[in-house]
C-alpha cells in the first residue's frame, strides 16, 4: 500500500531555539556587511532568486537589480547602517524555513524590516526582505499630505 502522507520530521523546541540563534547571527552579519560596505558578504547572504522591497513604492527588486543599484554605495565605502532594536523569528515545523520581523534604528529613523529565509544545505539564505519606514499614527496625516503628489504620479502607471 502506498501512502500519500508526508514523513517530514518535526523538529524539537530546542532545535527551534538553535535555529533562531543561527538566524539572528545571519541577519546581524548581513546588517554588519552593509555597515562595513562589504558587498560580497552582504549579497552573499541573499539567495539568487531573492527579492528586496525598499521603502519607495517603486522598489521591488530582484537580487541583481538591488545589487546593481547598491554597488556604487558599497564601492564608495558607505552603504547603510541599520541597528536592530528587536527581532522576532518564527520557525516552521521542519526547521528549514523561517520568517521574521525586526525593528531598526536607521538614518531614516525607526524602520521595520521583515523577511523570509530558507535553509539550503547547511546555509540559511535570505529569500525575501521588506523594509518600511515606521510612521507614528499621530503623524500619518502629515505623511499622506507630503507624499500625495508623488503618489499621484506613481499611481498613473496602474491606470
DSSP file (Angstrom, degrees, kcal/mol; ACC not computed):
  #  RESIDUE AA STRUCTURE BP1 BP2  ACC     N-H-->O    O-->H-N    N-H-->O    O-->H-N    TCO  KAPPA ALPHA  PHI   PSI    X-CA   Y-CA   Z-CA
    1    1 A X              0   0    0      0, 0.0     2,-0.4     0, 0.0     0, 0.0   0.000 360.0 360.0 360.0 133.3    0.0    0.0    0.0
    2    2 A X        -     0   0    0      2,-0.0     2,-0.4     0, 0.0     0, 0.0  -0.843 360.0-153.4-101.1 133.5    1.3    3.4   -0.9
    3    3 A X        -     0   0    0     -2,-0.4     0, 0.0     2,-0.1     0, 0.0  -0.854  16.6-157.6-109.1 142.5    0.6    6.3    1.4
    4    4 A X        +     0   0    0     -2,-0.4     2,-0.1     2,-0.1    -1,-0.1   0.389  57.6 122.3 -92.0   1.5    0.4   10.0    0.4
    5    5 A X        -     0   0    0      1,-0.1     2,-0.2     2,-0.0    -2,-0.1  -0.400  67.1-117.6 -68.7 139.7    1.2   11.0    4.0
    6    6 A X        -     0   0    0      1,-0.1    -1,-0.1    -2,-0.1    -2,-0.1  -0.522  18.3-163.7 -74.9 142.3    4.2   13.2    4.5
    7    7 A X        +     0   0    0     -2,-0.2     2,-0.1     2,-0.1    -1,-0.1  -0.010  35.1 147.6-114.2  27.4    7.0   11.8    6.6
    8    8 A X        -     0   0    0      1,-0.1     2,-0.2     0, 0.0    -2,-0.0  -0.419  51.5-115.3 -66.5 136.2    8.8   15.1    7.2
    9    9 A X        -     0   0    0     -2,-0.1     2,-0.5    85,-0.1    -1,-0.1  -0.490  20.4-139.8 -72.6 137.6   10.5   15.2   10.6
   10   10 A X        -     0   0    0     -2,-0.2    84,-0.2    85,-0.0    83,-0.1  -0.880  22.7-130.1 -98.5 128.3    9.2   17.8   13.0
   11   11 A X        -     0   0    0     82,-3.0    84,-0.1    -2,-0.5     2,-0.1  -0.325  19.1-110.2 -80.3 161.2   11.9   19.5   15.0
   12   12 A X     >  -     0   0    0      1,-0.1     4,-1.8    -2,-0.1     5,-0.1  -0.318  27.1-108.3 -82.7 167.4   12.1   19.9   18.7
   13   13 A X  H  > S+     0   0    0      1,-0.2     4,-1.9     2,-0.2     5,-0.1   0.867 121.3  54.7 -63.7 -36.8   11.7   23.2   20.7
   14   14 A X  H  > S+     0   0    0      1,-0.2     4,-1.9     2,-0.2    -1,-0.2   0.874 106.2  51.9 -66.7 -35.4   15.4   23.1   21.5
   15   15 A X  H  > S+     0   0    0      2,-0.2     4,-2.4     1,-0.2    -1,-0.2   0.889 107.0  53.8 -64.6 -38.4   16.2   22.8   17.8
   16   16 A X  H  X S+     0   0    0     -4,-1.8     4,-2.5     1,-0.2    -2,-0.2   0.893 106.6  51.7 -62.3 -39.5   14.0   25.9   17.2
   17   17 A X  H  X S+     0   0    0     -4,-1.9     4,-1.8     2,-0.2    -1,-0.2   0.917 110.3  48.3 -63.5 -42.9   16.0   27.8   19.7
   18   18 A X  H  X S+     0   0    0     -4,-1.9     4,-2.2     2,-0.2    -2,-0.2   0.899 111.3  50.5 -63.5 -40.7   19.2   26.9   18.0
   19   19 A X  H  X S+     0   0    0     -4,-2.4     4,-2.8     1,-0.2    -2,-0.2   0.912 107.6  52.8 -63.8 -42.7   17.8   27.9   14.6
   20   20 A X  H  X S+     0   0    0     -4,-2.5     4,-2.5     1,-0.2    -1,-0.2   0.886 108.7  50.7 -61.0 -38.2   16.6   31.3   16.0
   21   21 A X  H  X S+     0   0    0     -4,-1.8     4,-1.9     2,-0.2    -1,-0.2   0.920 111.0  48.8 -63.8 -44.0   20.2   31.8   17.2
   22   22 A X  H  X S+     0   0    0     -4,-2.2     4,-2.5     2,-0.2    -2,-0.2   0.922 111.8  48.9 -60.1 -45.1   21.5   31.0   13.7
   23   23 A X  H  X S+     0   0    0     -4,-2.8     4,-2.8     1,-0.2     5,-0.3   0.914 108.5  52.7 -64.4 -43.6   19.1   33.3   12.1
   24   24 A X  H  X S+     0   0    0     -4,-2.5     4,-2.5     1,-0.2    -1,-0.2   0.898 110.9  48.3 -58.1 -39.8   19.9   36.2   14.4
   25   25 A X  H  X S+     0   0    0     -4,-1.9     4,-2.7     2,-0.2    -2,-0.2   0.918 110.9  49.9 -67.7 -43.4   23.6   35.7   13.6
   26   26 A X  H  X S+     0   0    0     -4,-2.5     4,-2.2     2,-0.2    -2,-0.2   0.944 115.3  43.2 -59.4 -48.2   22.9   35.6    9.8
   27   27 A X  H  X S+     0   0    0     -4,-2.8     4,-2.5     2,-0.2     5,-0.2   0.889 113.4  50.7 -69.2 -38.7   20.8   38.8   10.0
   28   28 A X  H  X S+     0   0    0     -4,-2.5     4,-2.3    -5,-0.3    -1,-0.2   0.921 112.9  46.8 -62.1 -42.9   23.2   40.6   12.3
   29   29 A X  H  X S+     0   0    0     -4,-2.7     4,-2.3     2,-0.2    -2,-0.2   0.867 110.4  53.8 -65.7 -36.6   26.1   39.7    9.9
   30   30 A X  H  X S+     0   0    0     -4,-2.2     4,-1.4    -5,-0.2    -2,-0.2   0.943 111.5  43.7 -63.3 -49.1   24.0   40.9    6.9
   31   31 A X  H  X S+     0   0    0     -4,-2.5     4,-2.1     1,-0.2    51,-0.3   0.890 112.9  53.1 -63.7 -38.6   23.4   44.3    8.5
   32   32 A X  H  X S+     0   0    0     -4,-2.3     4,-2.7     1,-0.2    -1,-0.2   0.880 103.0  57.8 -63.5 -38.6   27.0   44.5    9.6
   33   33 A X  H  <>S+     0   0    0     -4,-2.3     5,-3.5     1,-0.2    -1,-0.2   0.879 107.9  47.0 -60.9 -37.3   28.1   43.8    6.0
   34   34 A X  H ><5S+     0   0    0     -4,-1.4     3,-1.3     3,-0.2    45,-0.7   0.927 110.8  51.7 -68.3 -44.2   26.2   46.8    4.8
   35   35 A X  H 3<5S+     0   0    0     -4,-2.1    -2,-0.2     1,-0.3    44,-0.2   0.892 115.6  41.5 -57.5 -40.9   27.6   49.0    7.7
   36   36 A X  T 3<5S-     0   0    0     -4,-2.7    -1,-0.3    -5,-0.1    -2,-0.2   0.387 111.5-122.7 -87.8   2.9   31.1   47.9    6.6
   37   37 A X  T < 5 +     0   0    0     -3,-1.3     2,-1.1    43,-0.2    -3,-0.2   0.888  53.6 160.1  54.3  42.5   30.3   48.3    2.9
   38   38 A X     >< -     0   0    0     -5,-3.5     4,-2.5     1,-0.2    -1,-0.2  -0.766  17.0-176.7 -97.3  90.2   31.2   44.6    2.3
   39   39 A X  H  > S+     0   0    0     -2,-1.1     4,-2.7     1,-0.2     5,-0.3   0.886  77.5  49.4 -56.0 -48.4   29.4   44.0   -0.9
   40   40 A X  H  > S+     0   0    0      1,-0.2     4,-1.6     2,-0.2    -1,-0.2   0.910 113.6  45.0 -64.2 -43.2   30.3   40.3   -1.2
   41   41 A X  H  > S+     0   0    0      2,-0.2     4,-0.6     1,-0.2    -1,-0.2   0.893 115.2  49.0 -67.7 -38.1   29.2   39.4    2.3
   42   42 A X  H >< S+     0   0    0     -4,-2.5     3,-1.1    -9,-0.2     4,-0.2   0.982 119.7  33.9 -64.9 -57.2   26.0   41.4    2.0
   43   43 A X  H >< S+     0   0    0     -4,-2.7     3,-1.0     1,-0.3    -1,-0.2   0.695 107.7  69.9 -76.8 -16.8   24.8   40.0   -1.2
   44   44 A X  H 3< S+     0   0    0     -4,-1.6    -1,-0.3    -5,-0.3    -2,-0.2   0.699  93.7  57.9 -68.9 -19.4   26.3   36.6   -0.5
   45   45 A X  T << S+     0   0    0     -3,-1.1    81,-3.0    -4,-0.6     2,-0.4   0.542  93.3  84.1 -87.1  -7.0   23.6   36.1    2.2
   46   46 A X  E <  S-a  126   0A   0     -3,-1.0    81,-0.2    79,-0.2    71,-0.0  -0.787  84.3-116.6 -98.8 139.7   20.8   36.6   -0.3
   47   47 A X  E >   -     0   0A   0     79,-2.7     3,-1.8    -2,-0.4    16,-0.1  -0.293  29.5-110.1 -65.8 156.1   19.5   33.7   -2.5
   48   48 A X  E 3  S+     0   0A   0      1,-0.3    16,-0.3    -4,-0.1    15,-0.3   0.776 120.6  40.4 -61.0 -26.0   20.0   34.0   -6.2
   49   49 A X  E 3  S+     0   0A   0     14,-0.1    -1,-0.3    13,-0.1    -2,-0.1   0.142  89.3 134.9-107.8  19.1   16.2   34.5   -6.6
   50   50 A X  E <   -     0   0A   0     -3,-1.8    13,-1.2    76,-0.1     2,-0.4  -0.202  43.7-142.7 -70.1 162.1   15.7   36.7   -3.6
   51   51 A X  E     -aB 128  62A   0     76,-1.8    78,-2.1    11,-0.2     2,-0.5  -0.973   7.4-162.1-125.8 137.4   13.6   39.9   -3.6
   52   52 A X  E     -aB 129  61A   0      9,-2.5     9,-2.8    -2,-0.4     2,-0.6  -0.987   4.5-165.1-120.9 122.7   14.3   43.1   -1.8
   53   53 A X  E     -aB 130  60A   0     76,-3.1    78,-2.9    -2,-0.5     7,-0.2  -0.936  14.3-163.7-110.2 116.9   11.4   45.5   -1.3
   54   54 A X        -     0   0    0      5,-1.9     5,-0.1    -2,-0.6    75,-0.0  -0.103  35.5 -91.0 -90.8-171.0   12.5   49.0   -0.3
   55   55 A X  S    S+     0   0    0     77,-0.1     2,-0.3    75,-0.1    78,-0.2   0.714 101.9  80.8 -78.3 -22.2   10.7   52.0    1.2
   56   56 A X  S >  S-     0   0    0      1,-0.1     3,-2.2    76,-0.0    -2,-0.2  -0.657  86.2-125.1 -84.8 142.0    9.8   53.6   -2.1
   57   57 A X  T 3  S+     0   0    0     -2,-0.3    -1,-0.1     1,-0.3    -2,-0.0   0.745 110.9  55.7 -58.9 -23.5    6.8   52.1   -3.9
   58   58 A X  T 3  S+     0   0    0      1,-0.1     2,-1.5    -5,-0.0    -1,-0.3   0.556  82.6  98.2 -84.9  -7.2    8.9   51.5   -7.0
   59   59 A X    <   +     0   0    0     -3,-2.2    -5,-1.9    -5,-0.1     2,-0.4  -0.587  33.2 130.3 -91.8  81.2   11.5   49.4   -5.1
   60   60 A X  E     +B   53   0A   0     -2,-1.5     2,-0.3    -7,-0.2    -7,-0.2  -0.831  41.5 177.3-126.3  88.5   10.5   45.8   -5.7
   61   61 A X  E     -B   52   0A   0     -9,-2.8    -9,-2.5    -2,-0.4     2,-0.1  -0.703  33.2-135.3-107.5 142.8   13.9   44.4   -6.8
   62   62 A X  E  >  -B   51   0A   0     -2,-0.3     4,-2.6   -11,-0.2     5,-0.2  -0.385  46.3 -98.9 -71.4 168.2   15.4   41.1   -7.7
   63   63 A X  H  > S+     0   0    0    -13,-1.2     4,-2.9   -15,-0.3     5,-0.2   0.931 125.8  49.8 -57.0 -45.7   18.7   40.4   -6.1
   64   64 A X  H  > S+     0   0    0    -16,-0.3     4,-2.8     1,-0.2    -1,-0.2   0.919 111.0  48.1 -62.4 -44.8   20.5   41.5   -9.3
   65   65 A X  H  > S+     0   0    0      2,-0.2     4,-2.3     1,-0.2    -1,-0.2   0.918 115.0  45.3 -62.0 -43.0   18.6   44.8   -9.5
   66   66 A X  H  X S+     0   0    0     -4,-2.6     4,-2.5     2,-0.2    -2,-0.2   0.901 113.2  50.1 -68.0 -40.6   19.2   45.6   -5.9
   67   67 A X  H  X S+     0   0    0     -4,-2.9     4,-2.0    -5,-0.2    -2,-0.2   0.916 111.5  48.5 -63.3 -43.2   22.9   44.7   -6.1
   68   68 A X  H  X S+     0   0    0     -4,-2.8     4,-0.5    -5,-0.2    -2,-0.2   0.920 113.6  46.9 -63.2 -43.9   23.3   46.9   -9.2
   69   69 A X  H  < S+     0   0    0     -4,-2.3     3,-0.3    -5,-0.2     4,-0.3   0.904 117.9  42.7 -61.3 -42.2   21.5   49.8   -7.5
   70   70 A X  H >X S+     0   0    0     -4,-2.5     4,-2.0     1,-0.2     3,-1.0   0.722  89.7  87.0 -80.8 -23.9   23.6   49.3   -4.3
   71   71 A X  H 3X S+     0   0    0     -4,-2.0     4,-3.1     1,-0.3     5,-0.2   0.856  85.1  53.7 -51.6 -46.0   27.0   48.7   -5.8
   72   72 A X  H 3X S+     0   0    0     -4,-0.5     4,-1.4    -3,-0.3    -1,-0.3   0.869 109.7  49.5 -59.6 -34.0   28.0   52.4   -6.1
   73   73 A X  H <4>S+     0   0    0     -3,-1.0     5,-1.9    -4,-0.3     4,-0.3   0.930 113.6  44.8 -68.0 -45.4   27.3   52.9   -2.4
   74   74 A X  H ><5S+     0   0    0     -4,-2.0     3,-1.6     1,-0.2    -2,-0.2   0.905 110.2  55.8 -63.9 -41.4   29.3   49.9   -1.4
   75   75 A X  H 3<5S+     0   0    0     -4,-3.1    -1,-0.2     1,-0.3    -2,-0.2   0.813 103.9  54.0 -62.5 -30.6   32.1   50.9   -3.8
   76   76 A X  T 3<5S-     0   0    0     -4,-1.4    -1,-0.3    -5,-0.2    -2,-0.2   0.517 117.7-115.0 -79.8  -5.3   32.3   54.3   -2.0
   77   77 A X  T < 5S+     0   0    0     -3,-1.6     2,-0.3    -4,-0.3    -3,-0.2   0.609  90.2  93.1  82.9  11.1   32.7   52.5    1.3
   78   78 A X      < +     0   0    0     -5,-1.9    -2,-0.2   -41,-0.1   -43,-0.1  -0.833  35.0 145.3-141.6  99.9   29.4   53.8    2.7
   79   79 A X        -     0   0    0    -45,-0.7     2,-0.3    -2,-0.3   -44,-0.2   0.643  61.5 -58.2 -95.5-103.7   26.3   51.7    2.3
   80   80 A X        -     0   0    0    -46,-0.4     2,-0.5   -49,-0.1   -43,-0.2  -0.964  33.6-139.0-145.0 161.3   23.9   51.9    5.3
   81   81 A X        +     0   0    0     -2,-0.3     2,-0.5   -46,-0.1    26,-0.1  -0.893  21.7 178.4-129.0  99.3   24.0   51.3    9.0
   82   82 A X        -     0   0    0     -2,-0.5     2,-0.5   -51,-0.3    24,-0.2  -0.898  11.8-159.1-104.8 124.9   20.9   49.6   10.4
   83   83 A X  E     -C  105   0A   0     22,-2.5    22,-2.9    -2,-0.5     2,-0.4  -0.910  18.3-129.6-104.3 125.2   20.9   48.8   14.1
   84   84 A X  E     +C  104   0A   0     -2,-0.5    20,-0.2    20,-0.2     3,-0.1  -0.591  25.5 178.2 -76.5 126.2   18.5   46.1   15.3
   85   85 A X  E    S-     0   0A   0     18,-3.3     2,-0.3     1,-0.4    19,-0.2   0.810  71.1 -13.9 -93.2 -40.0   16.4   47.2   18.2
   86   86 A X  E     -C  103   0A   0     17,-1.2    17,-2.5     2,-0.0    -1,-0.4  -0.976  61.2-165.0-158.3 156.0   14.3   44.0   18.5
   87   87 A X  E     -C  102   0A   0     -2,-0.3     2,-0.4    15,-0.2    15,-0.2  -0.994   7.6-158.5-148.3 139.7   13.7   41.0   16.3
   88   88 A X  E     -C  101   0A   0     13,-2.8    13,-1.9    -2,-0.3     2,-0.4  -0.982  13.6-166.7-117.1 129.5   11.1   38.1   16.3
   89   89 A X  E     -C  100   0A   0     -2,-0.4     2,-0.4    11,-0.2    11,-0.2  -0.961   1.5-165.6-120.4 134.3   12.0   34.9   14.5
   90   90 A X  E     -C   99   0A   0      9,-3.0     9,-1.9    -2,-0.4     2,-0.4  -0.958   5.8-157.3-122.2 137.8    9.5   32.2   13.6
   91   91 A X  E     -C   98   0A   0     -2,-0.4     7,-0.2     7,-0.2   -75,-0.1  -0.927  14.6-126.5-120.5 135.3   10.4   28.7   12.5
   92   92 A X    >   -     0   0    0      5,-2.5     3,-1.0    -2,-0.4   -81,-0.1  -0.274  36.9 -99.7 -73.0 169.3    8.4   26.2   10.5
   93   93 A X  T 3  S+     0   0    0      1,-0.3   -82,-3.0     2,-0.1    -1,-0.1   0.780 122.4  48.8 -62.7 -29.6    7.8   22.6   11.9
   94   94 A X  T 3  S-     0   0    0    -84,-0.2    -1,-0.3     3,-0.1   -85,-0.1   0.609 104.6-128.3 -88.9 -12.0   10.5   21.1    9.8
   95   95 A X  S <  S+     0   0    0     -3,-1.0    -2,-0.1     2,-0.2     3,-0.1   0.716  82.7 101.0  77.0  21.2   13.1   23.7   10.7
   96   96 A X  S    S+     0   0    0      1,-0.2    23,-2.3    22,-0.1     2,-0.3   0.284  76.0  49.2-117.7   9.5   14.1   24.6    7.1
   97   97 A X  E     + D   0 118A   0     21,-0.2    -5,-2.5    -5,-0.1     2,-0.3  -0.978  60.9 176.7-152.7 129.5   12.1   27.8    6.7
   98   98 A X  E     -CD  91 117A   0     19,-2.6    19,-2.3    -2,-0.3     2,-0.3  -0.945  11.5-164.4-134.3 157.5   11.9   30.9    8.9
   99   99 A X  E     +CD  90 116A   0     -9,-1.9    -9,-3.0    -2,-0.3     2,-0.3  -0.962  17.3 176.8-134.9 155.5   10.2   34.3    8.8
  100  100 A X  E     -CD  89 115A   0     15,-2.1    15,-1.9    -2,-0.3     2,-0.3  -0.958  22.1-150.9-151.5 163.7   11.0   37.3   10.9
  101  101 A X  E     -CD  88 114A   0    -13,-1.9   -13,-2.8    -2,-0.3     2,-0.3  -0.983  19.0-173.3-136.5 149.1   10.2   40.9   11.7
  102  102 A X  E     -CD  87 113A   0     11,-3.2    11,-2.7    -2,-0.3     2,-0.5  -0.995  22.1-136.7-144.1 148.0   12.6   43.4   13.2
  103  103 A X  E     -CD  86 112A   0    -17,-2.5   -18,-3.3    -2,-0.3   -17,-1.2  -0.902  32.6-165.9-102.9 132.0   12.6   47.0   14.4
  104  104 A X  E     -CD  84 111A   0      7,-3.1     7,-2.4    -2,-0.5     2,-0.6  -0.902  25.7-142.7-126.1 146.4   15.5   49.0   13.2
  105  105 A X  E     +CD  83 110A   0    -22,-2.9   -22,-2.5    -2,-0.3     2,-0.2  -0.950  43.9 158.8-101.0 118.1   17.2   52.3   14.0
  106  106 A X  E >   - D   0 109A   0      3,-1.9     3,-1.9    -2,-0.6   -24,-0.1  -0.741  60.3 -91.8-133.3 176.3   18.4   53.7   10.7
  107  107 A X  T 3  S+     0   0    0      1,-0.3     3,-0.1    -2,-0.2   -25,-0.1   0.690 127.4  55.9 -63.9 -18.0   19.3   57.0    9.0
  108  108 A X  T 3  S-     0   0    0      1,-0.4     2,-0.3     0, 0.0    -1,-0.3   0.360 119.1-113.4 -91.7   3.9   15.6   57.3    8.1
  109  109 A X  E <  S+D  106   0A   0     -3,-1.9    -3,-1.9    24,-0.1    -1,-0.4  -0.700  76.1   2.1  94.2-153.0   14.6   57.0   11.8
  110  110 A X  E    S+D  105   0A   0     -2,-0.3    24,-2.1    24,-0.2     2,-0.3  -0.532  74.4 175.8 -73.5 128.2   12.7   53.9   13.0
  111  111 A X  E     -DE 104 133A   0     -7,-2.4    -7,-3.1    -2,-0.3     2,-0.4  -0.844  24.3-135.3-127.1 165.3   12.1   51.3   10.4
  112  112 A X  E     -DE 103 132A   0     20,-3.3    20,-2.8    -2,-0.3     2,-0.4  -0.987  18.0-170.5-121.8 130.9   10.6   47.9   10.2
  113  113 A X  E     +DE 102 131A   0    -11,-2.7   -11,-3.2    -2,-0.4     2,-0.3  -0.915   7.7 173.2-115.5 148.6   12.2   45.0    8.4
  114  114 A X  E     +DE 101 130A   0     16,-2.0    16,-3.1    -2,-0.4     2,-0.3  -0.987  10.3 143.3-149.2 155.0   10.6   41.6    7.7
  115  115 A X  E     -DE 100 129A   0    -15,-1.9   -15,-2.1    -2,-0.3     2,-0.4  -0.972  37.4-107.1-172.1-175.3   11.6   38.7    5.6
  116  116 A X  E     -DE  99 128A   0     12,-2.1    11,-2.9    -2,-0.3    12,-1.5  -0.992  22.0-169.7-135.2 136.8   11.9   35.0    4.9
  117  117 A X  E     -DE  98 126A   0    -19,-2.3   -19,-2.6    -2,-0.4     2,-0.4  -0.952   4.6-160.2-125.8 150.8   15.0   32.7    5.0
  118  118 A X  E     -DE  97 125A   0      7,-2.2     7,-2.5    -2,-0.3     2,-0.6  -0.973  20.9-123.2-128.0 143.4   15.3   29.2    3.7
  119  119 A X  E     - E   0 124A   0    -23,-2.3     2,-0.6    -2,-0.4     5,-0.2  -0.782  26.1-174.8 -88.4 120.3   17.9   26.6    4.7
  120  120 A X  E >   - E   0 123A   0      3,-3.5     3,-2.0    -2,-0.6     2,-0.5  -0.948  66.7 -45.6-116.2 109.1   19.8   25.3    1.6
  121  121 A X  T 3  S-     0   0    0     -2,-0.6    -2,-0.0     1,-0.3     0, 0.0  -0.587 124.9 -25.8  66.5-119.0   22.1   22.5    2.6
  122  122 A X  T 3  S+     0   0    0     -2,-0.5     2,-0.4    -3,-0.1    -1,-0.3   0.235 123.3  89.3-106.8  12.2   23.8   23.9    5.7
  123  123 A X  E <   - E   0 120A   0     -3,-2.0    -3,-3.5     2,-0.0     2,-0.5  -0.918  65.6-141.1-119.7 134.9   23.3   27.6    4.8
  124  124 A X  E     - E   0 119A   0     -2,-0.4     2,-0.4    -5,-0.2    -5,-0.2  -0.796  24.6-168.9 -88.1 130.8   20.5   30.0    5.6
  125  125 A X  E     - E   0 118A   0     -7,-2.5    -7,-2.2    -2,-0.5     2,-0.5  -0.952  25.0-117.8-123.3 143.3   19.8   32.3    2.7
  126  126 A X  E     +aE  46 117A   0    -81,-3.0   -79,-2.7    -2,-0.4    -9,-0.3  -0.669  32.1 174.2 -78.6 121.8   17.6   35.4    2.6
  127  127 A X  E     +     0   0A   0    -11,-2.9   -76,-1.8    -2,-0.5     2,-0.3   0.769  66.3   9.0 -95.4 -33.5   14.7   34.8    0.1
  128  128 A X  E     -aE  51 116A   0    -12,-1.5   -12,-2.1   -78,-0.2     2,-0.4  -0.987  59.7-178.0-154.8 133.8   12.7   37.9    0.7
  129  129 A X  E     -aE  52 115A   0    -78,-2.1   -76,-3.1    -2,-0.3     2,-0.4  -0.999   5.0-168.1-139.7 137.1   13.2   41.2    2.6
  130  130 A X  E     -aE  53 114A   0    -16,-3.1   -16,-2.0    -2,-0.4     2,-0.5  -0.991   3.9-167.0-125.6 126.4   10.8   44.1    3.1
  131  131 A X  E     + E   0 113A   0    -78,-2.9     2,-0.4    -2,-0.4   -18,-0.2  -0.951  13.0 172.9-112.2 130.6   12.0   47.5    4.6
  132  132 A X  E     - E   0 112A   0    -20,-2.8   -20,-3.3    -2,-0.5     2,-0.5  -0.990  33.9-117.9-137.8 148.1    9.4   50.0    5.7
  133  133 A X  E     - E   0 111A   0     -2,-0.4     2,-0.6   -22,-0.2   -22,-0.3  -0.711  31.4-130.3 -81.8 127.4    9.6   53.3    7.5
  134  134 A X        -     0   0    0    -24,-2.1     2,-0.5    -2,-0.5   -24,-0.2  -0.700  24.9-165.8 -82.0 122.1    7.6   53.2   10.7
  135  135 A X        -     0   0    0     -2,-0.6     5,-0.1     2,-0.0   -24,-0.0  -0.937  21.3-122.2-113.3 121.4    5.3   56.2   11.0
  136  136 A X    >>  -     0   0    0     -2,-0.5     3,-2.1     1,-0.1     4,-0.6  -0.336  24.6-121.0 -58.9 141.0    3.7   57.0   14.3
  137  137 A X  G >4 S+     0   0    0      1,-0.3     3,-1.1     2,-0.2     4,-0.4   0.843 112.5  59.1 -53.5 -37.0   -0.1   57.0   14.0
  138  138 A X  G 34 S+     0   0    0      1,-0.2    -1,-0.3     2,-0.1     4,-0.2   0.704 108.2  46.3 -67.2 -18.0   -0.3   60.7   15.0
  139  139 A X  G <> S+     0   0    0     -3,-2.1     4,-1.9     1,-0.1     3,-0.2   0.438  82.9  96.6-102.1  -1.6    2.0   61.6   12.1
  140  140 A X  H <X S+     0   0    0     -3,-1.1     4,-2.9    -4,-0.6     5,-0.2   0.890  80.7  53.5 -60.2 -43.0    0.2   59.6    9.3
  141  141 A X  H  > S+     0   0    0     -4,-0.4     4,-2.1     1,-0.2    -1,-0.2   0.896 109.6  48.6 -61.4 -39.8   -1.9   62.5    8.1
  142  142 A X  H  > S+     0   0    0     -3,-0.2     4,-2.1     2,-0.2    -1,-0.2   0.881 112.4  48.8 -66.8 -37.8    1.1   64.7    7.6
  143  143 A X  H  X S+     0   0    0     -4,-1.9     4,-2.0     2,-0.2    -2,-0.2   0.916 109.2  52.5 -68.1 -42.8    2.9   61.9    5.7
  144  144 A X  H  X S+     0   0    0     -4,-2.9     4,-0.7     1,-0.2    -2,-0.2   0.925 111.9  46.4 -57.3 -45.1   -0.1   61.3    3.5
  145  145 A X  H >< S+     0   0    0     -4,-2.1     3,-0.6     1,-0.2     4,-0.4   0.896 110.7  52.9 -65.1 -40.1   -0.1   65.0    2.6
  146  146 A X  H 3< S+     0   0    0     -4,-2.1     4,-0.3     1,-0.2    -1,-0.2   0.822 116.9  37.1 -66.4 -32.0    3.6   65.0    2.0
  147  147 A X  H 3X S+     0   0    0     -4,-2.0     4,-2.8     1,-0.2     5,-0.2   0.422  86.9  99.7-101.8   2.1    3.5   62.1   -0.5
  148  148 A X  H <X S+     0   0    0     -4,-0.7     4,-2.1    -3,-0.6    -1,-0.2   0.900  83.8  47.0 -56.4 -46.8    0.2   62.9   -2.2
  149  149 A X  H  > S+     0   0    0     -4,-0.4     4,-1.7     2,-0.2    -1,-0.2   0.942 115.4  44.4 -63.4 -49.2    1.8   64.5   -5.3
  150  150 A X  H  > S+     0   0    0     -4,-0.3     4,-2.7     1,-0.2    -1,-0.2   0.879 111.6  54.0 -65.2 -37.4    4.4   61.7   -5.8
  151  151 A X  H  X S+     0   0    0     -4,-2.8     4,-3.1     1,-0.2    -1,-0.2   0.913 105.4  53.8 -61.3 -42.1    1.7   59.0   -5.2
  152  152 A X  H  X S+     0   0    0     -4,-2.1     4,-0.8    -5,-0.2    -1,-0.2   0.908 111.8  44.8 -59.6 -42.7   -0.5   60.6   -7.9
  153  153 A X  H >< S+     0   0    0     -4,-1.7     3,-0.7     1,-0.2     4,-0.4   0.938 115.6  47.3 -65.7 -47.1    2.4   60.4  -10.4
  154  154 A X  H >< S+     0   0    0     -4,-2.7     3,-1.5     1,-0.2     4,-0.2   0.904 107.6  55.3 -61.8 -43.7    3.3   56.8   -9.4
  155  155 A X  H >< S+     0   0    0     -4,-3.1     3,-1.7     1,-0.3     4,-0.3   0.670  87.9  77.8 -68.9 -16.9   -0.3   55.5   -9.5
  156  156 A X  G X< S+     0   0    0     -4,-0.8     3,-1.0    -3,-0.7    -1,-0.3   0.789  83.4  67.5 -61.2 -26.0   -0.7   56.7  -13.1
  157  157 A X  G <  S+     0   0    0     -3,-1.5    -1,-0.3    -4,-0.4    -2,-0.2   0.743 101.3  47.5 -63.3 -22.3    1.3   53.6  -14.1
  158  158 A X  G <         0   0    0     -3,-1.7    -1,-0.2    -4,-0.2    -2,-0.2   0.412 360.0 360.0-104.0   0.5   -1.6   51.4  -12.9
  159  159 A X    <         0   0    0     -3,-1.0    -1,-0.2    -4,-0.3    -2,-0.1   0.445 360.0 360.0 -91.3 360.0   -4.5   53.2  -14.6
